[in-house]
Amino acid sequence: MTSIKITKSYICRFAFIAAFTLLIGPGTPPVIAKAAHPTTIIADTPLKAFEGIYQLKENEFRVYKLVVDGDKLVAQQLGGDEKLTLNRKSDLEFELLDDDGDEKIPVVFSKNEAGDISQVSLGGRQIFTRIKSYTPPTEVQLKPEQIKVLAGKYQSDERADLFITITAIPSGLMLKQSWDGKEINFKPLSDALFLNQPFGFPLKFTKDASGNPTKVLAFNRDTWNKVKE
């Protein structure tokens, strides 16, 4: 699995597509559906059957609601502004355009034993599970010292030349990436969990017995170790 850290940025133009793009990195060719001549679509499953709420298995904060719009499906990000259109290719197969709009990413749904839509695969790599309901995370109020203790410089667990700098701000934390200078804000969900809601981007801190941070897990995938100063 290629780490997110070798990409140019944690943040892509489309958060839903980012779940696919950030996983594979720049050196791995994505599974792309090539353009084809118009064909007749044979579909036994009504579009209404696909409607519902879908949550990324590896990141509980990346959630989308799918609704029918004419002969298409629209994926609306919960907690963000992103809206994507899924065009049908066959009974359970759809596709969406990448952030440049010049390539197509396959979106394939699956059914459970009862014949109900239960999950969807994005690009053959990311799995979103259909859930009955979703409760948005709730921001908590922390004391200034609870936030300030997390500030500092963190080094990539996989690449020693990559760093992130975390700073305490009035609303929570700000993360700055060493490779491109991008700044990303996070709000607290607990004294060890912070979230950038629009991008479904969590930061999960690990602390020692004294309550000092030793590392942080970004996107539920990338570990960054606290640099001793």
Buried (B, 14 or more C-beta within 10 A) or exposed (E): EEBBBBBEBBBBEBBBBBBBBBBBBEEEEBBEBEEEEEEEEEEEBEBEBBBBBBBBEEBBBBBBBBBBEEEBBBBBBBBBEBBBBBBBBEEBBBBBBBBEEEBBBBBBBEBEEEEEBBBBBBBEBBBBEBEEEBEEBEBEEBEEEBBEBBBBBBBBBEEEEBBBBBBBBEEBBBBBBBBEEBEBBBBBBBBBBBBBBBBBBBBBBEBEEEEEBEBBBBBBBBBBBBEEE
